[in-house]
Amino acid sequence: MRIFTCLMLAGLAAAPIAATAQGMADHPAPQCAATPAPLPPELSGWATRSAITAATTPAGLKAATLTLGKGADATLGQTSGVTYVVRPEKPGGSVSYGGLFAFTVAKAGTYRVALGSGAWIDVLKGKTASVSTAHGHGPDCTGVRKMVDFALTPGKYVLQVAANGSATLPLMVTAVK
């Protein structure tokens, strides 16, 4: 009887914790107005995006060049058809999408990659991955879901996108002021 009572009490004690954890998981996304929220100055280029198709091999990067500070609506390739410069840490499965983009940094500083999804990204100089210096969510109600910052020096870079859930992805690379 004593063991049964202890088990019952343990079960009752855990019930509020489980309910609380479940409630946190079900926390609704913010209610957004029909008009997107204002963007901070460094993300202002997000509002007027241009179409771009990701390269699916390093040889195709010239046609997939991003302009710093300008948003892009990217069309990605099926993961199985993408040849990455370096294998992403999280490449995604057979039903995910990814691609490669080139961009050039003229001045050393902090640069932010903004994404409209939680896709995995790598920023490469040659075959060396840059280490992120900060990451987080974008401002509520702007369409920016994920932001990752990198300290970059002048040169040519490749943005690798992997493990995206759909064939399209809004994205942008910009200098942080």
C-alpha positions in Angstrom: 0.0 0.0 0.0 2.8 2.4 0.9 4.5 1.9 -2.6 1.1 2.4 -4.3 0.5 5.6 -2.4 4.0 6.9 -3.3 3.4 6.1 -6.9 0.0 7.8 -6.9 1.5 11.0 -5.3 4.3 11.0 -7.8 1.9 10.7 -10.6 -0.3 13.6 -9.3 2.8 15.8 -8.7 3.9 15.3 -12.3 0.5 16.1 -13.8 0.7 19.9 -13.4 4.2 19.9 -14.8 3.1 17.9 -17.9 0.1 20.2 -18.4 2.3 23.3 -18.0 4.8 22.0 -20.5 2.0 21.1 -23.0 0.5 24.6 -22.6 3.9 26.2 -23.5 4.2 24.0 -26.6 0.7 25.1 -27.7 1.5 28.8 -27.2 -0.1 30.5 -30.3 1.9 32.6 -32.7 1.3 36.4 -32.4 -1.8 37.8 -34.1 -0.5 39.9 -36.9 -2.3 42.6 -38.8 -2.8 42.4 -42.5 0.0 44.9 -43.0 3.4 43.5 -42.0 5.1 45.1 -39.0 7.8 47.8 -39.6 11.3 46.4 -40.1 14.4 47.6 -38.4 16.7 49.6 -40.7 19.1 46.8 -41.4 16.2 44.6 -42.6 14.4 47.2 -44.7 15.4 45.4 -47.9 13.3 42.4 -46.8 10.1 44.3 -47.8 10.9 44.4 -51.6 12.3 41.0 -52.5 13.3 39.8 -56.0 13.1 36.3 -57.4 16.3 34.2 -57.5 16.9 30.5 -58.2 19.5 28.8 -56.0 22.4 27.0 -57.6 22.4 23.3 -57.1 26.1 22.9 -57.7 29.1 25.1 -56.9 29.6 25.7 -60.7 26.2 27.4 -60.9 26.9 30.0 -58.2 27.5 32.9 -60.6 23.8 32.9 -61.6 22.7 32.8 -57.9 24.4 35.9 -56.6 22.7 37.8 -53.7 23.0 41.6 -53.3 23.7 42.6 -49.8 20.8 44.4 -48.1 18.3 43.3 -50.7 15.7 40.5 -50.0 15.2 37.5 -52.3 12.4 35.1 -52.9 14.5 32.0 -53.5 13.5 28.9 -55.4 15.4 25.9 -53.9 16.3 22.5 -55.3 15.3 19.1 -53.9 18.0 18.1 -51.5 18.8 14.9 -53.4 19.8 17.1 -56.4 22.0 19.6 -54.5 25.8 19.2 -54.4 27.0 21.3 -51.5 30.5 22.9 -51.2 30.8 21.3 -47.8 28.3 18.8 -46.4 25.9 20.7 -44.1 25.7 19.6 -40.5 21.9 19.2 -41.0 21.5 18.4 -44.7 17.8 17.5 -44.4 16.0 14.4 -45.8 14.8 13.4 -49.2 11.7 15.6 -48.9 13.6 18.8 -48.0 15.0 21.6 -50.2 18.3 23.5 -50.3 20.7 25.4 -52.5 23.7 27.6 -52.8 24.0 31.4 -53.2 27.1 33.6 -53.7 27.7 37.0 -52.1 30.6 39.4 -51.7 31.7 41.3 -48.7 33.6 44.5 -49.4 34.1 45.7 -45.8 34.8 43.7 -42.6 31.9 43.7 -40.1 28.9 41.8 -38.8 26.6 40.4 -41.4 23.1 39.0 -40.8 21.4 36.2 -42.7 17.6 36.5 -42.4 15.3 33.6 -43.4 11.6 33.1 -43.6 11.9 29.6 -42.2 14.0 27.6 -39.8 16.3 26.1 -42.5 19.9 25.2 -41.8 22.5 27.6 -43.1 26.2 27.7 -43.5 28.3 30.7 -44.6 31.5 29.5 -46.3 34.7 31.3 -47.4 36.3 28.8 -49.7 35.6 25.5 -47.9 35.7 27.0 -44.4 32.5 27.5 -42.5 32.2 30.8 -40.7 31.2 30.6 -37.0 28.0 32.4 -36.1 28.3 35.2 -33.5 24.5 35.4 -32.7 21.3 33.9 -33.7 17.6 34.4 -32.9 14.1 35.0 -34.2 13.2 37.8 -36.4 10.8 40.6 -35.3 7.2 39.4 -34.8 4.8 39.9 -37.8 7.6 40.7 -40.3 7.9 37.3 -42.0 11.5 37.0 -40.8 11.6 33.8 -38.8 15.3 33.2 -38.2 18.4 35.5 -38.1 22.0 34.4 -37.8 25.0 36.9 -37.5 28.5 36.3 -38.7 31.7 38.4 -38.4 33.0 38.4 -42.0 36.1 39.8 -43.6 36.3 41.1 -47.2 35.9 38.4 -49.8 33.6 36.0 -51.7 31.2 33.8 -49.7 28.8 31.0 -50.3 25.5 30.8 -48.4 24.4 27.1 -48.2 20.7 26.5 -47.3 19.7 23.0 -46.3 16.8 21.2 -44.7 14.1 23.7 -45.8 10.6 22.3 -45.7 9.4 23.9 -49.0 10.9 24.8 -52.4 10.6 28.5 -51.8 12.4 30.6 -49.1 12.5 34.4 -48.5 16.0 35.3 -47.5 18.5 38.2 -47.2 22.1 38.9 -46.3 22.8 42.3 -44.9 25.3 44.3 -42.9 24.4 45.0 -39.3 24.6 48.7 -38.5 
